[in-house]
Amino acid sequence: MINKRTDRIDLRLYPGAKEALQAATALRHKSVSEFVLDSALSAANEVLAERYHFGLDAKKWEAFQTALDAPTQSLPRIEKLTQEVGFFD
C-alpha cells in the first residue's frame, strides 16, 4: 500500500531563503517539498527523541537504578484524594 500525501503546509519565506532551498534541493536532486519535508521530519524526530531518551553517566545511572528499585513510599494525602468522590462521579 502506498501512502499518499494529502495534507499541506504553506510557508511564507524571504526570497533569499527560497533561493537557498532551491540551490540545496538541486544539489540533492530533490524537489523543494521533499527537501523541506525530509529536513523538518529529521528535526522533529531529534526533538522527540530528546523527550524520550536521555543519557546518564555511571554514577547517575546507579542512582537512577537505586531509586527505581527502592520500595514505594506511603503518601497519605494522595491516598485520601484517591478515595474521595470526584467532581464528575
N, C-alpha and C positions, 0 to 999 in steps of 0.2 A: 504494500500500500504506500503510495506516495503522499507525503504531507504537502498540501497546497497552502501557500502563504496567502492569507486573505486579509489580515489586519494591516493597517498603515500607520506610520508615524510621519508627520510632516515637520520639517526643520526649517527654521529661518537662520541663515548664516551670512556672514560677511563675504563679499566677493573673494577676498584673499583666502578664506577658509575653503570655499568651494574649489578654487584653483588648486589648493594644496591637496584636497581629497581627490580631485581628478588626476593630478600628477601621480599620486601614490597608487591609485587604482590601475593606472596604465602600467606601472611597474609590476604590479601583482597579477595583471591580466584578469581583473575582476571588474564587475560593474560597481558604481558608487554604492548602490544598495547593498550588494554582497559585502563590500569592504566595510561599510559602516555597521552592518548587522554583525559581521564576524568580530569586529573590534569592540562593539558595545556588549556583545554576549561574553566575550573574554573578560572584559572589565567587570561585568555583572557577576560572573562566576567567581572571580577573585574576591569581590566584596562579600558574596555569600559564603565562600569558604572561610573567610576570616571570622564569620559569625558562628560557624560550626566546628572549626578546627583550631586548636591552639597548641602551642609548644611550651614545654616546661623543661627547665634544666633538671638534673638528677635530684637535687635537694627539694625543689618544689614538687616534683613528681612523687617523691616519697611522702611528703606532707599531704598531698592530694589523696594518695592511696590510703594513708592513715585515717584521714577524715572520712573517706568512703567506708572504710572497714569499722569505724567506731560505732558503738551502739547508739540507737536513736535516743533522743532526749525527750522527756515528757514536757509538753508545753500546755499547761493548764488553761491558759486563756484561749488558745486555739481549739483545744478540745471542747471548751464551753461553747465557743462560737459554732462549732460543727453540730452541736446538739440542739441549738436554738432553732425555732421555726423561722424560716426565711421570709422575706418580704413577699415573694411570689408563691409561697406554699399555701 
